Structure formats: structure tokens, C-alpha cells
Amino acid sequence: MRLVLLLLSFIFSAVINLQAQKNDNNKTSFESYDFSNPQQAWILPDRLEEISGITSYAENTIACVNDEEGVIFLWDTKWASVKRKIKFAYYGDYEGITYIKPYFYVINSEGLLFRYNEETDKLKKHQLPFEWDNQIEGLCIESDTTLFLVLRDASGLYGKEESYNGIYRYNINSKKTELAFKLELDHEVGLSGICINKEKSKVFVISHRRSNELIVFSLKTGEVESIVKLDLERFPQPEGICFDSEGNLFISNEISEDDNSTLYKF
């Protein structure tokens, strides 16, 4: 099975590179990230068809969750395979994951936050001030004590409708949740993932389906610095986004009507 996945990923990467060469004059990019030309591309296995969140875990390893199982999948980017599975909870609508040793943080669409200690195998849960109407979609570490999360739908606390798209900060110690950034655009977006590049002091947020965009914020000012349109064929449903320790950017897509679930490295 590992050999088959490795072969499929090799073929897939070759096709992607050929397409990128053909479309070289029509690139979508931000700084050093060229979204028409991935460094690597992987077709994901069936259990990651509904991949909904990703985070960097270790060298050559991306931790993933799908929106159905309470399982963390450790994806080996070198061997194109799942090298380990960690069961942390029962079935549920899990949408975001982030990691700071030894803790995995996973959030579901209704704002229930799971903290799993991989060293002790202990799990703690805390309900944030959100509901089903908010449809939380993404999660990332800001610091040792704070997390960022994005909402796809209602942008106010407890499912309240607002005139903006909200990005919130959650303090792990105080359990307080506050609005961090507002996104006010002249078109509808469906925020689906978030990550931070601390070296560049930027926050990267992706929007799926409704607008298929990458929105870049200044971490210092909270202002939008850039909006990059993502190609719908390559990004039919971008759900997960993260950086590794070397500054490489990863974006995952859930399965669509025409394509398999995928993971790209830029």
C-alpha cells in the first residue's frame, strides 16, 4: 500500500509540475510562495478524504484530523504514508488542529476545544463561547498561552450574526476569548484555515468554496496586507494550512466531486 501511494504521489507531482510550466505566465503568488507550482504534492488515503485541519508536528511529519473521527493522523511526507494514528476522542465534527509539545489542540465546529497530552495520554475539554451557527473551521498556535481560531459563518459569540468575518484569540490560562481581527470584504468568504508565520509576523487565512482566497494579515497591526486568488482546479476545497519549522507552507484539500483529497507543499 505504501508503495502504491508513493507511486501515485510521484505521478501526481509530475503532472502538477507540467501544469505549472504551462501556466508559468499566469502565476498566483505571495512573496516566495508560488501557488501555481508546488514543491511537492501528495494524494491522500481514503481515511483522509475529509481532511479538515493540519499542523506541523516534526521533521517530515504533518499531523492531520478529518471531520469525522477523533483520530490524529501523522502523515510522513518523505514516505507518503500515515506512520502513526493517535485516538484522542470519539466521532465528531473536528475542524482544526495545532500542536505545541506535548499538547495537541483540536477544535470541533461548535467550539469544543480538546487538549490531548501525547506523553500522558490525558484529554481535557473546554467549551468556548461559540455554537453550531458559528461553524468554527480553523485553529493555530499564536504563543505558548494563546490560540487563534477562524469562523466560517456567524462571526459573533454564541452564534450571533455580525457584519464582518471574525478571527478570535483564546487564552489557554485565563480561558478568555476575544476578537483579534475583523475581515470586512465586499464579497462573501468561507474562512476554513489559519496559520502564523512568526518570522514574517504574518497570519495566513484561507477561504474555501465561496471565494477560494488566501488572505494575509499583519500580525502586528491586524490589517490585511494581501489577498491571493487560489486556482479552483488545484484548490477545490482548501481546508488546512500550516508552516513547518523551515518556513515551508502546506495546504490541504478535502475530497471533491472531481478530485481526491490532496496535500501541497510550497
N, C-alpha and C positions, 0 to 999 in steps of 0.2 A: 504493500500500500504506500509506504514511504517513497519507494522508487517511482511509482506511478505519479504521485503528487509532485515529486521533484521534476519529472519529465514534463508534466503539464505546465508547471510554473516556468520552466525553461522556454518552452514553446510560446507560452503567453507573453513572457518578457521580450522574446524576439519579435513577435508581432507588434507589441507596443512600440518598440524602438523603430521599426519600419514605418509605422503610422506617424510617429513623431518626426522622422526625417521628411516625410511627405508634407507635413503641416508646419515645417520649420518657419515659414513666413507668417504664420498666424498663431504665435505663441501667447499663452496666458501665463504671466509670471508675477512674482513679487520678490524683489531683491534677488537673492541667489536661487530661489525656488522656481523652477520651470515646470509648470503643471501639465505641459504637453509632452514632457519627456522624463518619466520616472527613472530613477537609478535601478530600481528593481520592482517586480510585480509578482504577486502570488495569487493563484486561485485557491480559495479556502475550502476545507472539507464540509460535508453536509451539516455537521453539528454547529458550524459557524455560519450557516446560511443567514441567520438573523443576527449577525454580529452588530452590537449596538454601542459598544464602548471599548476603547483600547488605551493602554498606558505602557510606558517603558518600564521594564522590570529589571533586566540585567543585560549584559552584552549579548547581542544576537537573540534577544528574547523580548517579545511583546506579550503582555497579559491582556486577555480579551474576555468579555462577557457577551452572551447573547440575551435576547429579551424574553427568554422562556425558562431557562434552567438556572438554578442557584449554583452555578459552577464557574470557576475561573480557569480559563484555558491558557496555558503558557505556550505560545507559538514560537518555534525555533526558526528564525529567518535564514539560518545557514542551511538547514536540512529540510526546510519547507514541510514541517510537520508539528503536530501537537506533542510536546515532550512530557507534559505533565498536566493533570487535571486536579483542581482543588475544589471539593464540595464545601460550600460555606452556608448554604441555606436551601429551602425548598423552592419549588417552581414559583415564578413571579415575573413581573414586567420590569426587568433590570435594564437600565438605560445608560448608566455611566460608571466608570471605574477609574481610580487613581491609586497610586502606591507611594508610600514613604516608609521605608523599612522600620519595623516589621509588619506594618499595617497595610492591608488593602481596604480602601473605602469604595463601596458600591452603593448606588442610589437607584431607587425604582421611580416609576413615573409619577407616583403620588407623594414623593418627598420623604420616604422612609429610608434613612441612611444606615447602612450596615458597616461596622468596623470589625474586620477579621484579622486576628493576630496569627500570622503564619507560624510563629515559634511556639505558641502555647495552644493553638487550635481553639481559642476562645472567640466568641462572637458577641458583640454588643450592638443594639439597635436604638435609634433615636428618630422620632418623628419631627421633621422640620415643618414650619408653618405654611405648608402647601397642600393642595388637594388634587384630585384627578383632573380637574379643569385646567390646572397649570401645565400638565404634561412636561415634567422635567426630563430633559434629554441628554445632558452632558455634565461632567464633573471633572475637576482637576485640582491639584495642589497649588496653592499660592505660596504658603510658607509652612513651617512646622505646626502652626496652630490655626491656619485658615485655609478654606477651600473656596473655589469658585464653582458656580453651577448656572446652567442656562435653562430657560423655559421656552417651550415651543409655542404655547398658546397663551392663556390668561397670564398676565405679567405681574399681577399684584399678589400680595399674601392671601392665603386661604382662598384661592381661586377667583380673586377679584379681577375684573377686566380693567385694563389701563390703555392709554393711548400710545404706549411705547412697548418695545421688547425689553425684557429685563434680564440682567445678569447680576446674580446675588453673591454676596460673601457670607460664609458661615464660619463662626469662630468655634473651634472644637472644644476649647476650655470653658468659655462663658456660655456656650450654646445659643448665642445671639446670631440672628440672621438680618442682614441689611442690604439694601440696594447698592450695588457697586457701580454699574454702568447702565445707562439708558441708550437704547438704539432706536432712533427715530428716523425712519426712511419713508420715501414716497411710494413704496411698493411693499407687498406682503412678503415676509420671510418666514422660514420654519427652522429656527435655530436647533441644531442637532448635536453639536460637539464643541468642546473648548479645550485649549491648552495654553501654556505660557512658555515663551522663550525669555528666560530671565536675563540672559546675556545681552539680548537686544531690547529688553524692557518692553516687550510687546505681548499682547494677548491675541491669539488666533481663534476665531469662532467660525464654524461652518454652518451653512444653511442648506437644507436639502429640499428637493421637490419644488417648493414654491418659487425659489429664486436661484438655487444652486450657486451659492457665492461663498467666497472666503472673505471674512471681514476682519481687518486688523486694527486693533486698538492700541493706543499708547498706555502702558501700564501705569505711567506716572500721572498722566493728565486725564485718562479715561476717554479721550477724544478718538474718533475714527480717523485712522491715518490712510487706509487704503481699502478698496473693495475690488476683489478679483472675481471675474466670472469664471465658473468652472464648466468645462465641457460636459454636456449631459450624457454623451455616449460613454465617456470614461468614468464619470461620476453620476450614475443613475440614481443612487441613494446614499450619499455620503453621511455616515453616522458617527464614526470615531475619528479622533485626531490626537496626535501626541508627538512630542520630540523625544529623541534619545539623548544620552549624555554627550554625544558628539555633534549635536545640532541638526541631525537628520530629521526630516518631517515625515510622519506616517499618516496616511488617510485610508480608512476602510469604507467599503460599500456593502450594504446589505444586498441580498439576492433580489433581482428584479425580474420582470416578465421575460426579458430577453437575455439576461446575463447571470453568471454565477456571482457569489459574494467574492470580493477581492480586497487585497491589501496592497498599497503602493508605498514606496519609499522615494523621497525626493531629497 
